[in-house]
Amino acid sequence: RRQDEIGTPFCVTVDFERWFESLGVDSPNFILGFKITSYPIVKWLKRRFDNAQTAIDIAEVNSLRVWSIANLMRKNGLYASSYKLIPEIVGYRMLESVILNEIDTVIVSTKKERRLFEKISALRPCTVFENKFPIKIPAEKTDEMAFQFLFVGNSVHYPNRDAIEMIIKDILPEIRKRASNKFKIVIIGGELDKVNTSFMNQCVEIEYLSDTDNLDDIYQRCDAALIPLRSGGGSSLKLLEAMANKKAVISTTIGARGFKLKHGRNCLISDDPFTLASFCLKLINDRNFASELAENGYKWYLEHQSYDPVL
């Protein structure tokens, strides 16, 4: 429901209680909340319906995810912004430390997240429910001209903004310096600041889109996905989406988090920007290897992380 229909969405207000009463809900067997911020509502519903089992799908340990973002901000010299995240980190940690006292099951997306969460609150084990991506017709390449890379991630989320800046400042100059064949980097990243926007407008190798109505069309003209993330938790849907479209993937370890992938077979992985640029050059110069990498990644995705949307 929209916020204006039920009041503040992440706490139980009088408006929410009245709205819920108007639904006339019979006693449920199961109550599921998405994201840890739904905890107050799930707790309220559990007290209202004593016999119902309750679960929250938090996907990742939020306090550690935000802590990693704060560390990345400090590394990039954004000290004031990193300190502003401290109340959010403390708030998440407080929720995480008490959540299993009230909720029957907590759902996370990887075994690593389960281990981390159980260190914080080990009263009950978590359930791992892995992220998967629907099987679809892969977006096969149609344009055989310049080799094209794709990054998708809204710059409002700081790890995405950091990844975009790494592409601009570190990866692109290195590829430009050494590439003998044509290439392009397509970035779909929301609104940028004026400095980066000005640079994008002058850079012929980058096509920057704030948004798109049809991501499949973008995948259709791209050869590979570039995922240089340096912060994050859970598992990366960026990677699954790229592999579902049968695209070669170049990623950091954070971008490939949560998946058992083999470097050099399913994708190419490094945390060094210059090595990532070297991987890009290898794909630009060897399209057969790029196709083989994409095919192996697609097979891995079908076997391990896909689901049939019809079922």
Phi and psi in degrees as GROMACS dihedral restraints (atoms count N, CA, C in turn):
[ dihedral_restraints ]
;  ai    aj    ak    al  type     phi  dphi    fc
    3     4     5     6     1   -66.9    20    10
    4     5     6     7     1   153.3    20    10
    6     7     8     9     1   -59.6    20    10
    7     8     9    10     1   -37.3    20    10
    9    10    11    12     1   -71.9    20    10
   10    11    12    13     1    -9.8    20    10
   12    13    14    15     1   -88.3    20    10
   13    14    15    16     1   -29.7    20    10
   15    16    17    18     1  -126.3    20    10
   16    17    18    19     1     6.7    20    10
   18    19    20    21     1    82.0    20    10
   19    20    21    22     1  -161.1    20    10
   21    22    23    24     1   -59.6    20    10
   22    23    24    25     1   125.6    20    10
   24    25    26    27     1   -74.6    20    10
   25    26    27    28     1   -20.8    20    10
   27    28    29    30     1  -109.7    20    10
   28    29    30    31     1    21.2    20    10
   30    31    32    33     1  -149.2    20    10
   31    32    33    34     1   159.7    20    10
   33    34    35    36     1   -90.3    20    10
   34    35    36    37     1   104.3    20    10
   36    37    38    39     1   -99.9    20    10
   37    38    39    40     1   170.1    20    10
   39    40    41    42     1   -60.5    20    10
   40    41    42    43     1   -39.4    20    10
   42    43    44    45     1   -62.1    20    10
   43    44    45    46     1   -39.5    20    10
   45    46    47    48     1   -65.0    20    10
   46    47    48    49     1   -44.2    20    10
   48    49    50    51     1   -60.2    20    10
   49    50    51    52     1   -43.7    20    10
   51    52    53    54     1   -64.0    20    10
   52    53    54    55     1   -42.8    20    10
   54    55    56    57     1   -61.6    20    10
   55    56    57    58     1   -43.4    20    10
   57    58    59    60     1   -65.5    20    10
   58    59    60    61     1   -39.9    20    10
   60    61    62    63     1   -59.0    20    10
   61    62    63    64     1   -35.7    20    10
   63    64    65    66     1   -68.6    20    10
   64    65    66    67     1   -17.7    20    10
   66    67    68    69     1   -75.6    20    10
   67    68    69    70     1   -26.8    20    10
   69    70    71    72     1    64.0    20    10
   70    71    72    73     1    42.7    20    10
   72    73    74    75     1   -74.8    20    10
   73    74    75    76     1   130.1    20    10
   75    76    77    78     1   -72.8    20    10
   76    77    78    79     1   165.6    20    10
   78    79    80    81     1   -60.4    20    10
   79    80    81    82     1   118.4    20    10
   81    82    83    84     1   -81.6    20    10
   82    83    84    85     1   159.1    20    10
   84    85    86    87     1   -86.2    20    10
   85    86    87    88     1   -26.9    20    10
   87    88    89    90     1  -147.1    20    10
   88    89    90    91     1   133.0    20    10
   90    91    92    93     1  -121.1    20    10
   91    92    93    94     1   122.0    20    10
   93    94    95    96     1  -121.0    20    10
   94    95    96    97     1   126.6    20    10
   96    97    98    99     1  -109.4    20    10
   97    98    99   100     1   145.9    20    10
   99   100   101   102     1  -108.8    20    10
  100   101   102   103     1   129.7    20    10
  102   103   104   105     1    76.3    20    10
  103   104   105   106     1   147.5    20    10
  105   106   107   108     1   -65.8    20    10
  106   107   108   109     1   -22.6    20    10
  108   109   110   111     1   -70.5    20    10
  109   110   111   112     1    -9.3    20    10
  111   112   113   114     1   -85.2    20    10
  112   113   114   115     1    -0.4    20    10
  114   115   116   117     1   -53.6    20    10
  115   116   117   118     1   -46.7    20    10
  117   118   119   120     1   -58.2    20    10
  118   119   120   121     1   -38.5    20    10
  120   121   122   123     1   -71.8    20    10
  121   122   123   124     1   -42.9    20    10
  123   124   125   126     1   -61.7    20    10
  124   125   126   127     1   -41.0    20    10
  126   127   128   129     1   -62.9    20    10
  127   128   129   130     1   -42.9    20    10
  129   130   131   132     1   -63.4    20    10
  130   131   132   133     1   -42.6    20    10
  132   133   134   135     1   -66.4    20    10
  133   134   135   136     1   -36.7    20    10
  135   136   137   138     1   -62.7    20    10
  136   137   138   139     1   -40.6    20    10
  138   139   140   141     1   -68.0    20    10
  139   140   141   142     1   -32.3    20    10
  141   142   143   144     1   -73.8    20    10
  142   143   144   145     1   -39.6    20    10
  144   145   146   147     1  -117.3    20    10
  145   146   147   148     1    88.8    20    10
  147   148   149   150     1   -59.6    20    10
  148   149   150   151     1   -32.5    20    10
  150   151   152   153     1   -86.7    20    10
  151   152   153   154     1    -6.7    20    10
  153   154   155   156     1   -79.4    20    10
  154   155   156   157     1   140.0    20    10
  156   157   158   159     1   -80.6    20    10
  157   158   159   160     1   142.9    20    10
  159   160   161   162     1  -122.6    20    10
  160   161   162   163     1   146.9    20    10
  162   163   164   165     1  -147.4    20    10
  163   164   165   166     1   150.3    20    10
  165   166   167   168     1  -128.5    20    10
  166   167   168   169     1   126.5    20    10
  168   169   170   171     1   -91.3    20    10
  169   170   171   172     1    99.3    20    10
  171   172   173   174     1   -98.0    20    10
  172   173   174   175     1   -11.8    20    10
  174   175   176   177     1    66.7    20    10
  175   176   177   178     1   -42.1    20    10
  177   178   179   180     1  -152.8    20    10
  178   179   180   181     1   162.9    20    10
  180   181   182   183     1   -78.7    20    10
  181   182   183   184     1   101.3    20    10
  183   184   185   186     1   -62.7    20    10
  184   185   186   187     1   -38.5    20    10
  186   187   188   189     1   -62.4    20    10
  187   188   189   190     1   -38.9    20    10
  189   190   191   192     1   -73.2    20    10
  190   191   192   193     1   -33.5    20    10
  192   193   194   195     1   -64.2    20    10
  193   194   195   196     1   -47.4    20    10
  195   196   197   198     1   -68.8    20    10
  196   197   198   199     1   -34.3    20    10
  198   199   200   201     1   -61.0    20    10
  199   200   201   202     1   -40.4    20    10
  201   202   203   204     1   -67.0    20    10
  202   203   204   205     1   -34.6    20    10
  204   205   206   207     1   -65.9    20    10
  205   206   207   208     1   -43.0    20    10
  207   208   209   210     1   -61.2    20    10
  208   209   210   211     1   -41.3    20    10
  210   211   212   213     1   -63.9    20    10
  211   212   213   214     1   -39.6    20    10
  213   214   215   216     1   -65.2    20    10
  214   215   216   217     1   -39.4    20    10
  216   217   218   219     1   -62.2    20    10
  217   218   219   220     1   -43.4    20    10
  219   220   221   222     1   -63.6    20    10
  220   221   222   223     1   -40.5    20    10
  222   223   224   225     1   -60.3    20    10
  223   224   225   226     1   -33.4    20    10
  225   226   227   228     1   -90.5    20    10
  226   227   228   229     1     8.0    20    10
  228   229   230   231     1    84.9    20    10
  229   230   231   232     1     8.6    20    10
  231   232   233   234     1   -93.8    20    10
  232   233   234   235     1    66.4    20    10
  234   235   236   237     1   -66.0    20    10
  235   236   237   238     1   -44.3    20    10
  237   238   239   240     1   -62.2    20    10
  238   239   240   241     1   -43.1    20    10
  240   241   242   243     1   -64.1    20    10
  241   242   243   244     1   -38.1    20    10
  243   244   245   246     1   -66.7    20    10
  244   245   246   247     1   -39.0    20    10
  246   247   248   249     1   -68.1    20    10
  247   248   249   250     1   -28.7    20    10
  249   250   251   252     1   -67.0    20    10
  250   251   252   253     1   -18.0    20    10
  252   253   254   255     1   -83.9    20    10
  253   254   255   256     1   -10.2    20    10
  255   256   257   258     1   -58.8    20    10
  256   257   258   259     1   -45.9    20    10
  258   259   260   261     1   -59.2    20    10
  259   260   261   262     1   -36.6    20    10
  261   262   263   264     1   -65.8    20    10
  262   263   264   265     1   -41.7    20    10
  264   265   266   267     1   -62.7    20    10
  265   266   267   268     1   -46.3    20    10
  267   268   269   270     1   -63.2    20    10
  268   269   270   271     1   -42.9    20    10
  270   271   272   273     1   -61.0    20    10
  271   272   273   274     1   -45.2    20    10
  273   274   275   276     1   -62.7    20    10
  274   275   276   277     1   -44.0    20    10
  276   277   278   279     1   -62.7    20    10
  277   278   279   280     1   -38.2    20    10
  279   280   281   282     1   -63.9    20    10
  280   281   282   283     1   -43.2    20    10
  282   283   284   285     1   -62.2    20    10
  283   284   285   286     1   -45.3    20    10
  285   286   287   288     1   -64.5    20    10
  286   287   288   289     1   -33.1    20    10
  288   289   290   291     1   -73.9    20    10
  289   290   291   292     1   -22.7    20    10
  291   292   293   294     1  -111.1    20    10
  292   293   294   295     1   -10.0    20    10
  294   295   296   297     1   -62.1    20    10
  295   296   297   298     1   -36.5    20    10
  297   298   299   300     1   -75.0    20    10
  298   299   300   301     1   -11.3    20    10
  300   301   302   303     1   -70.7    20    10
  301   302   303   304     1   -26.1    20    10
  303   304   305   306     1  -112.4    20    10
  304   305   306   307     1   -25.5    20    10
  306   307   308   309     1  -106.6    20    10
  307   308   309   310     1   138.7    20    10
  309   310   311   312     1   -70.3    20    10
  310   311   312   313     1   -38.7    20    10
  312   313   314   315     1  -141.3    20    10
  313   314   315   316     1   136.3    20    10
  315   316   317   318     1  -111.7    20    10
  316   317   318   319     1   132.8    20    10
  318   319   320   321     1  -109.0    20    10
  319   320   321   322     1   127.5    20    10
  321   322   323   324     1  -123.8    20    10
  322   323   324   325     1   170.0    20    10
  324   325   326   327     1   -98.0    20    10
  325   326   327   328     1   -14.4    20    10
  327   328   329   330     1  -142.9    20    10
  328   329   330   331     1   160.3    20    10
  330   331   332   333     1   -64.7    20    10
  331   332   333   334     1   -33.4    20    10
  333   334   335   336     1   -62.3    20    10
  334   335   336   337     1   -44.0    20    10
  336   337   338   339     1   -62.7    20    10
  337   338   339   340     1   -37.6    20    10
  339   340   341   342     1   -62.6    20    10
  340   341   342   343     1   -44.2    20    10
  342   343   344   345     1   -62.0    20    10
  343   344   345   346     1   -42.0    20    10
  345   346   347   348     1   -65.1    20    10
  346   347   348   349     1   -42.7    20    10
  348   349   350   351     1   -67.3    20    10
  349   350   351   352     1   -38.7    20    10
  351   352   353   354     1   -68.0    20    10
  352   353   354   355     1   -23.0    20    10
  354   355   356   357     1   -69.4    20    10
  355   356   357   358     1   -32.5    20    10
  357   358   359   360     1   -80.3    20    10
  358   359   360   361     1   -44.5    20    10
  360   361   362   363     1  -145.4    20    10
  361   362   363   364     1    93.6    20    10
  363   364   365   366     1   -98.2    20    10
  364   365   366   367     1    25.5    20    10
  366   367   368   369     1   -68.8    20    10
  367   368   369   370     1   -33.5    20    10
  369   370   371   372     1  -142.1    20    10
  370   371   372   373     1   151.0    20    10
  372   373   374   375     1   -72.5    20    10
  373   374   375   376     1   152.6    20    10
  375   376   377   378     1   -87.9    20    10
  376   377   378   379     1   161.6    20    10
  378   379   380   381     1  -103.2    20    10
  379   380   381   382     1   132.5    20    10
  381   382   383   384     1   -93.7    20    10
  382   383   384   385     1   121.9    20    10
  384   385   386   387     1  -126.6    20    10
  385   386   387   388     1   102.7    20    10
  387   388   389   390     1   -69.2    20    10
  388   389   390   391     1   146.1    20    10
  390   391   392   393     1   -66.2    20    10
  391   392   393   394     1   136.2    20    10
  393   394   395   396     1  -134.1    20    10
  394   395   396   397     1   169.5    20    10
  396   397   398   399     1  -131.4    20    10
  397   398   399   400     1   140.4    20    10
  399   400   401   402     1   -66.9    20    10
  400   401   402   403     1   142.5    20    10
  402   403   404   405     1   -66.9    20    10
  403   404   405   406     1   132.9    20    10
  405   406   407   408     1  -143.9    20    10
  406   407   408   409     1   170.2    20    10
  408   409   410   411     1   -73.7    20    10
  409   410   411   412     1   118.0    20    10
  411   412   413   414     1   -58.7    20    10
  412   413   414   415     1   144.9    20    10
  414   415   416   417     1   -81.1    20    10
  415   416   417   418     1    92.5    20    10
  417   418   419   420     1   -71.5    20    10
  418   419   420   421     1   144.8    20    10
  420   421   422   423     1   -63.5    20    10
  421   422   423   424     1   134.3    20    10
  423   424   425   426     1  -111.7    20    10
  424   425   426   427     1   -32.8    20    10
  426   427   428   429     1   -94.2    20    10
  427   428   429   430     1   120.9    20    10
  429   430   431   432     1   -96.3    20    10
  430   431   432   433     1    13.5    20    10
  432   433   434   435     1   -82.0    20    10
  433   434   435   436     1  -113.5    20    10
  435   436   437   438     1   -66.8    20    10
  436   437   438   439     1   143.1    20    10
  438   439   440   441     1   -73.4    20    10
  439   440   441   442     1   128.3    20    10
  441   442   443   444     1  -118.7    20    10
  442   443   444   445     1   133.1    20    10
  444   445   446   447     1  -105.1    20    10
  445   446   447   448     1   155.0    20    10
  447   448   449   450     1  -133.1    20    10
  448   449   450   451     1   133.2    20    10
  450   451   452   453     1  -123.4    20    10
  451   452   453   454     1   131.6    20    10
  453   454   455   456     1  -123.4    20    10
  454   455   456   457     1   121.9    20    10
  456   457   458   459     1   174.6    20    10
  457   458   459   460     1   122.1    20    10
  459   460   461   462     1   -66.0    20    10
  460   461   462   463     1   126.8    20    10
  462   463   464   465     1   -70.1    20    10
  463   464   465   466     1    -8.6    20    10
  465   466   467   468     1   -61.5    20    10
  466   467   468   469     1   -35.0    20    10
  468   469   470   471     1   -81.8    20    10
  469   470   471   472     1   119.3    20    10
  471   472   473   474     1   -56.6    20    10
  472   473   474   475     1   -42.0    20    10
  474   475   476   477     1   -57.7    20    10
  475   476   477   478     1   -33.2    20    10
  477   478   479   480     1   -69.1    20    10
  478   479   480   481     1   -40.8    20    10
  480   481   482   483     1   -63.4    20    10
  481   482   483   484     1   -40.7    20    10
  483   484   485   486     1   -63.4    20    10
  484   485   486   487     1   -40.4    20    10
  486   487   488   489     1   -63.6    20    10
  487   488   489   490     1   -41.3    20    10
  489   490   491   492     1   -63.1    20    10
  490   491   492   493     1   -41.9    20    10
  492   493   494   495     1   -67.7    20    10
  493   494   495   496     1   -33.5    20    10
  495   496   497   498     1   -65.2    20    10
  496   497   498   499     1   -40.3    20    10
  498   499   500   501     1   -60.3    20    10
  499   500   501   502     1   -47.1    20    10
  501   502   503   504     1   -67.8    20    10
  502   503   504   505     1   -47.1    20    10
  504   505   506   507     1   -89.7    20    10
  505   506   507   508     1   -29.6    20    10
  507   508   509   510     1  -114.4    20    10
  508   509   510   511     1   -51.6    20    10
  510   511   512   513     1   -75.2    20    10
  511   512   513   514     1   -50.0    20    10
  513   514   515   516     1   -57.5    20    10
  514   515   516   517     1   -49.9    20    10
  516   517   518   519     1   -58.9    20    10
  517   518   519   520     1   -36.3    20    10
  519   520   521   522     1   -69.7    20    10
  520   521   522   523     1   -41.0    20    10
  522   523   524   525     1   -65.8    20    10
  523   524   525   526     1   -44.9    20    10
  525   526   527   528     1   -58.9    20    10
  526   527   528   529     1   -37.8    20    10
  528   529   530   531     1   -69.1    20    10
  529   530   531   532     1   -31.3    20    10
  531   532   533   534     1  -114.1    20    10
  532   533   534   535     1   -10.5    20    10
  534   535   536   537     1   -78.5    20    10
  535   536   537   538     1   136.3    20    10
  537   538   539   540     1  -105.2    20    10
  538   539   540   541     1   -14.2    20    10
  540   541   542   543     1  -109.7    20    10
  541   542   543   544     1   158.8    20    10
  543   544   545   546     1   -68.4    20    10
  544   545   546   547     1   144.8    20    10
  546   547   548   549     1  -149.9    20    10
  547   548   549   550     1   163.6    20    10
  549   550   551   552     1  -147.4    20    10
  550   551   552   553     1   146.9    20    10
  552   553   554   555     1  -116.7    20    10
  553   554   555   556     1   117.5    20    10
  555   556   557   558     1   -97.3    20    10
  556   557   558   559     1   125.1    20    10
  558   559   560   561     1  -120.9    20    10
  559   560   561   562     1   125.9    20    10
  561   562   563   564     1  -110.9    20    10
  562   563   564   565     1   104.0    20    10
  564   565   566   567     1  -141.9    20    10
  565   566   567   568     1    21.4    20    10
  567   568   569   570     1    72.8    20    10
  568   569   570   571     1  -160.4    20    10
  570   571   572   573     1   -85.0    20    10
  571   572   573   574     1   134.7    20    10
  573   574   575   576     1  -104.4    20    10
  574   575   576   577     1   165.5    20    10
  576   577   578   579     1   -72.9    20    10
  577   578   579   580     1   168.9    20    10
  579   580   581   582     1   -63.7    20    10
  580   581   582   583     1   -36.9    20    10
  582   583   584   585     1   -63.1    20    10
  583   584   585   586     1   -50.8    20    10
  585   586   587   588     1   -68.5    20    10
  586   587   588   589     1   -34.8    20    10
  588   589   590   591     1   -62.8    20    10
  589   590   591   592     1   -42.3    20    10
  591   592   593   594     1   -62.5    20    10
  592   593   594   595     1   -41.4    20    10
  594   595   596   597     1   -64.1    20    10
  595   596   597   598     1   -44.4    20    10
  597   598   599   600     1   -59.0    20    10
  598   599   600   601     1   -41.6    20    10
  600   601   602   603     1   -65.2    20    10
  601   602   603   604     1   -24.2    20    10
  603   604   605   606     1   -95.8    20    10
  604   605   606   607     1    -9.3    20    10
  606   607   608   609     1   -97.2    20    10
  607   608   609   610     1   112.7    20    10
  609   610   611   612     1   -72.8    20    10
  610   611   612   613     1   -21.1    20    10
  612   613   614   615     1   -84.3    20    10
  613   614   615   616     1    -7.6    20    10
  615   616   617   618     1  -116.3    20    10
  616   617   618   619     1   132.8    20    10
  618   619   620   621     1  -112.9    20    10
  619   620   621   622     1   112.9    20    10
  621   622   623   624     1  -106.2    20    10
  622   623   624   625     1   127.2    20    10
  624   625   626   627     1  -122.4    20    10
  625   626   627   628     1   132.2    20    10
  627   628   629   630     1   -71.0    20    10
  628   629   630   631     1   -32.0    20    10
  630   631   632   633     1  -162.6    20    10
  631   632   633   634     1   172.9    20    10
  633   634   635   636     1  -148.4    20    10
  634   635   636   637     1   146.1    20    10
  636   637   638   639     1   -82.1    20    10
  637   638   639   640     1   -19.7    20    10
  639   640   641   642     1  -143.4    20    10
  640   641   642   643     1    95.6    20    10
  642   643   644   645     1   -67.9    20    10
  643   644   645   646     1   -28.8    20    10
  645   646   647   648     1   -59.5    20    10
  646   647   648   649     1   -37.5    20    10
  648   649   650   651     1   -63.4    20    10
  649   650   651   652     1   -37.1    20    10
  651   652   653   654     1   -68.5    20    10
  652   653   654   655     1   -45.2    20    10
  654   655   656   657     1   -60.3    20    10
  655   656   657   658     1   -32.6    20    10
  657   658   659   660     1   -64.4    20    10
  658   659   660   661     1   -28.6    20    10
  660   661   662   663     1  -103.5    20    10
  661   662   663   664     1     5.2    20    10
  663   664   665   666     1  -106.0    20    10
  664   665   666   667     1   155.7    20    10
  666   667   668   669     1  -104.3    20    10
  667   668   669   670     1   -29.6    20    10
  669   670   671   672     1  -150.9    20    10
  670   671   672   673     1   156.2    20    10
  672   673   674   675     1  -104.5    20    10
  673   674   675   676     1   137.7    20    10
  675   676   677   678     1  -113.7    20    10
  676   677   678   679     1   119.8    20    10
  678   679   680   681     1  -128.8    20    10
  679   680   681   682     1    74.0    20    10
  681   682   683   684     1   -89.0    20    10
  682   683   684   685     1    56.2    20    10
  684   685   686   687     1   -79.2    20    10
  685   686   687   688     1   141.6    20    10
  687   688   689   690     1  -119.6    20    10
  688   689   690   691     1     8.9    20    10
  690   691   692   693     1  -155.4    20    10
  691   692   693   694     1   148.2    20    10
  693   694   695   696     1   155.3    20    10
  694   695   696   697     1   168.3    20    10
  696   697   698   699     1  -136.4    20    10
  697   698   699   700     1   177.3    20    10
  699   700   701   702     1    66.2    20    10
  700   701   702   703     1  -145.1    20    10
  702   703   704   705     1  -125.5    20    10
  703   704   705   706     1   156.7    20    10
  705   706   707   708     1   -92.7    20    10
  706   707   708   709     1   115.8    20    10
  708   709   710   711     1   -73.2    20    10
  709   710   711   712     1   -22.9    20    10
  711   712   713   714     1   -55.2    20    10
  712   713   714   715     1   -45.6    20    10
  714   715   716   717     1   -66.7    20    10
  715   716   717   718     1   -45.1    20    10
  717   718   719   720     1   -63.1    20    10
  718   719   720   721     1   -40.5    20    10
  720   721   722   723     1   -63.0    20    10
  721   722   723   724     1   -41.2    20    10
  723   724   725   726     1   -65.5    20    10
  724   725   726   727     1   -44.0    20    10
  726   727   728   729     1   -69.3    20    10
  727   728   729   730     1   -32.9    20    10
  729   730   731   732     1   -64.1    20    10
  730   731   732   733     1   -25.9    20    10
  732   733   734   735     1   -94.3    20    10
  733   734   735   736     1    10.3    20    10
  735   736   737   738     1    56.5    20    10
  736   737   738   739     1    51.9    20    10
  738   739   740   741     1  -113.3    20    10
  739   740   741   742     1   143.0    20    10
  741   742   743   744     1   -63.0    20    10
  742   743   744   745     1   146.6    20    10
  744   745   746   747     1  -122.8    20    10
  745   746   747   748     1   129.1    20    10
  747   748   749   750     1  -115.5    20    10
  748   749   750   751     1   125.8    20    10
  750   751   752   753     1  -147.8    20    10
  751   752   753   754     1   159.5    20    10
  753   754   755   756     1   -81.8    20    10
  754   755   756   757     1   172.7    20    10
  756   757   758   759     1   -64.8    20    10
  757   758   759   760     1   -33.7    20    10
  759   760   761   762     1   -66.7    20    10
  760   761   762   763     1   -40.7    20    10
  762   763   764   765     1   -64.9    20    10
  763   764   765   766     1   -26.3    20    10
  765   766   767   768     1  -103.7    20    10
  766   767   768   769     1    14.6    20    10
  768   769   770   771     1   -59.4    20    10
  769   770   771   772     1   145.4    20    10
  771   772   773   774     1    85.6    20    10
  772   773   774   775     1    -3.8    20    10
  774   775   776   777     1  -122.9    20    10
  775   776   777   778     1   144.8    20    10
  777   778   779   780     1   -90.9    20    10
  778   779   780   781     1    84.6    20    10
  780   781   782   783     1  -109.3    20    10
  781   782   783   784     1   147.9    20    10
  783   784   785   786     1  -102.5    20    10
  784   785   786   787     1   117.0    20    10
  786   787   788   789     1   -60.2    20    10
  787   788   789   790     1   132.6    20    10
  789   790   791   792     1    91.7    20    10
  790   791   792   793     1   -15.8    20    10
  792   793   794   795     1  -114.4    20    10
  793   794   795   796     1   -56.3    20    10
  795   796   797   798     1   -89.7    20    10
  796   797   798   799     1   -29.6    20    10
  798   799   800   801     1  -166.1    20    10
  799   800   801   802     1   178.5    20    10
  801   802   803   804     1  -116.6    20    10
  802   803   804   805     1   128.5    20    10
  804   805   806   807     1  -129.3    20    10
  805   806   807   808     1   131.1    20    10
  807   808   809   810     1  -161.5    20    10
  808   809   810   811     1   152.9    20    10
  810   811   812   813     1  -101.3    20    10
  811   812   813   814     1     0.2    20    10
  813   814   815   816     1   -95.5    20    10
  814   815   816   817     1   122.2    20    10
  816   817   818   819     1   -56.1    20    10
  817   818   819   820     1   -37.6    20    10
  819   820   821   822     1   -72.6    20    10
  820   821   822   823     1   -32.3    20    10
  822   823   824   825     1   -69.2    20    10
  823   824   825   826     1   -39.2    20    10
  825   826   827   828     1   -59.9    20    10
  826   827   828   829     1   -41.0    20    10
  828   829   830   831     1   -63.6    20    10
  829   830   831   832     1   -38.3    20    10
  831   832   833   834     1   -63.7    20    10
  832   833   834   835     1   -38.6    20    10
  834   835   836   837     1   -61.5    20    10
  835   836   837   838     1   -42.4    20    10
  837   838   839   840     1   -60.1    20    10
  838   839   840   841     1   -44.3    20    10
  840   841   842   843     1   -62.8    20    10
  841   842   843   844     1   -38.4    20    10
  843   844   845   846     1   -61.9    20    10
  844   845   846   847     1   -42.4    20    10
  846   847   848   849     1   -69.5    20    10
  847   848   849   850     1   -39.3    20    10
  849   850   851   852     1   -60.8    20    10
  850   851   852   853     1   -41.4    20    10
  852   853   854   855     1   -86.0    20    10
  853   854   855   856     1   -15.2    20    10
  855   856   857   858     1  -135.7    20    10
  856   857   858   859     1    83.1    20    10
  858   859   860   861     1   -65.5    20    10
  859   860   861   862     1   -28.3    20    10
  861   862   863   864     1   -64.9    20    10
  862   863   864   865     1   -43.0    20    10
  864   865   866   867     1   -64.3    20    10
  865   866   867   868     1   -40.2    20    10
  867   868   869   870     1   -60.3    20    10
  868   869   870   871     1   -42.4    20    10
  870   871   872   873     1   -65.9    20    10
  871   872   873   874     1   -40.2    20    10
  873   874   875   876     1   -64.8    20    10
  874   875   876   877     1   -42.1    20    10
  876   877   878   879     1   -63.2    20    10
  877   878   879   880     1   -42.9    20    10
  879   880   881   882     1   -63.2    20    10
  880   881   882   883     1   -42.0    20    10
  882   883   884   885     1   -65.2    20    10
  883   884   885   886     1   -44.0    20    10
  885   886   887   888     1   -65.3    20    10
  886   887   888   889     1   -38.7    20    10
  888   889   890   891     1   -64.5    20    10
  889   890   891   892     1   -39.3    20    10
  891   892   893   894     1   -65.4    20    10
  892   893   894   895     1   -42.4    20    10
  894   895   896   897     1   -63.4    20    10
  895   896   897   898     1   -41.9    20    10
  897   898   899   900     1   -61.2    20    10
  898   899   900   901     1   -45.0    20    10
  900   901   902   903     1   -60.8    20    10
  901   902   903   904     1   -45.4    20    10
  903   904   905   906     1   -61.2    20    10
  904   905   906   907     1   -38.0    20    10
  906   907   908   909     1   -77.3    20    10
  907   908   909   910     1   -34.0    20    10
  909   910   911   912     1  -114.8    20    10
  910   911   912   913     1   -35.0    20    10
  912   913   914   915     1  -128.7    20    10
  913   914   915   916     1    20.7    20    10
  915   916   917   918     1  -107.6    20    10
  916   917   918   919     1   162.6    20    10
  918   919   920   921     1  -145.6    20    10
  919   920   921   922     1   154.1    20    10
  921   922   923   924     1   -86.1    20    10
  922   923   924   925     1   115.2    20    10
  924   925   926   927     1   -64.1    20    10
  925   926   927   928     1   -24.8    20    10
  927   928   929   930     1   -66.9    20    10
  928   929   930   931     1   -44.6    20    10
